[in-house]
Amino acid sequence: MKTILLIHGPNLNRLGKRDAQHYGSVTLSDIENLVRDEARKADIEVKAFQSNHEGELIDFLQAESESAAGIIINPGAFTHYSYALHDAIKDTGLPAIEVHLSDIKKRETWRQMSVIAPACVLQISGKKEQGYVEALAELQKRI
């Protein structure tokens, strides 16, 4: 069975309590269950992890990537400045897809640039939780 790493960055543990206009009303648990349900149909295991700390996300990638086939990541605010997270994703050698609940291209200027995107095969933005389902479908084509 192939494994996908589902990684969530800072503040995503607050989904369902955050700005619903940008992030919707689903919780992090709802998203993880949605992805797991879809993955199960394709005989794929999902290992989910969330942290508000950059180093913990990097440690998770380094510890789990050797047994994984791909990555779905919503890096949260690390999207815009974490070259360390970019390097950790790149170093895995795995296909990674960056997902954002809101459309970062329609947000504040500083949110529009991603330093993570160049380490990924695709960026999906603005499709709320369905972006994760799309990311899983895209990864299935690549693993």
C-alpha positions in Angstrom: 0.0 0.0 0.0 1.3 3.4 -1.0 1.5 6.2 1.6 0.8 9.9 1.1 2.0 12.5 3.6 -0.7 15.0 4.4 1.0 18.0 6.0 -0.6 21.1 7.5 1.2 24.2 8.6 0.6 26.9 11.2 -2.9 27.8 12.4 -4.6 25.1 10.3 -5.5 23.4 13.6 -7.9 26.3 14.0 -9.9 25.6 10.9 -13.6 25.8 11.6 -12.9 28.7 14.1 -11.0 30.9 11.6 -12.2 33.3 9.0 -14.8 31.3 7.2 -14.9 33.7 4.2 -11.3 32.6 3.3 -11.0 29.2 4.8 -14.6 27.8 4.8 -16.2 26.1 7.8 -14.6 22.7 7.7 -12.2 21.6 10.5 -8.8 20.1 10.0 -10.3 16.7 11.1 -12.9 17.0 8.4 -10.2 17.6 5.7 -8.2 14.7 7.0 -11.2 12.4 7.0 -12.2 13.5 3.5 -8.7 12.8 2.1 -8.5 9.4 4.0 -11.9 8.4 2.6 -10.8 9.2 -0.9 -7.4 7.6 -0.5 -8.9 4.4 0.9 -10.8 4.0 -2.4 -7.4 3.9 -4.2 -5.7 1.7 -1.6 -3.6 4.5 -0.4 -2.7 5.2 3.3 -2.6 8.8 4.6 -0.3 9.9 7.3 -1.5 13.3 8.5 0.6 15.8 10.5 0.0 19.4 11.6 2.3 21.7 13.4 2.6 25.4 14.1 6.4 24.9 14.2 8.6 24.9 11.0 11.2 22.6 12.4 8.6 20.0 13.4 7.2 20.0 9.8 10.8 19.5 8.5 11.4 16.7 11.0 8.2 14.9 9.9 9.2 15.2 6.3 12.6 13.8 7.0 11.4 11.0 9.2 8.5 9.9 7.0 9.5 10.6 3.4 11.5 7.4 2.8 8.3 5.3 3.3 6.0 7.6 1.4 5.1 8.0 -2.3 3.9 11.6 -2.3 3.1 14.7 -0.3 0.1 17.0 0.0 1.0 20.1 1.9 -0.7 23.2 3.0 2.2 25.1 4.5 0.0 28.0 5.8 2.0 31.2 6.4 5.3 29.3 5.8 4.2 29.4 2.1 5.6 32.9 1.8 9.0 32.7 3.5 10.1 29.2 4.5 13.0 28.3 2.3 13.9 25.6 4.8 10.6 23.9 4.2 11.0 24.3 0.5 14.4 22.6 0.8 13.0 19.8 2.9 10.2 19.1 0.4 12.7 19.1 -2.5 15.1 16.8 -0.6 12.5 14.1 -0.3 12.5 13.6 -4.1 8.8 12.9 -3.9 6.0 14.5 -5.9 4.5 17.2 -3.7 1.3 19.3 -4.3 0.8 22.5 -2.4 -2.8 23.2 -1.4 -4.5 26.3 -0.1 -8.1 26.6 1.0 -8.3 30.3 -0.1 -7.2 31.7 -3.5 -3.8 33.1 -2.5 -3.7 35.1 -5.8 -6.6 37.1 -4.6 -5.4 37.8 -1.1 -3.1 40.4 0.3 0.0 41.1 -1.8 2.4 39.4 0.6 0.3 36.2 0.5 0.4 35.9 -3.3 4.0 34.6 -3.6 4.9 31.0 -2.6 8.5 30.0 -2.0 7.2 26.4 -1.6 5.6 26.1 -5.1 9.0 25.6 -6.9 9.5 22.5 -4.8 6.1 21.1 -5.8 4.7 19.6 -9.0 1.5 21.6 -8.7 -0.2 24.3 -6.6 -4.0 24.2 -6.0 -5.5 27.3 -4.5 -9.0 28.6 -3.7 -11.0 25.4 -4.0 -11.5 25.0 -0.2 -11.4 21.3 0.9 -12.0 20.0 -2.6 -8.5 21.2 -3.4 -7.2 18.4 -1.3 -9.3 15.8 -3.2 -8.0 17.2 -6.4 -4.4 17.0 -5.1 -4.9 13.4 -4.2 -6.2 12.6 -7.7 -3.2 14.4 -9.2 -0.8 12.5 -7.0 -2.3 9.2 -7.9 -1.3 9.9 -11.5 2.3 10.5 -10.5 3.0 7.7 -8.0 
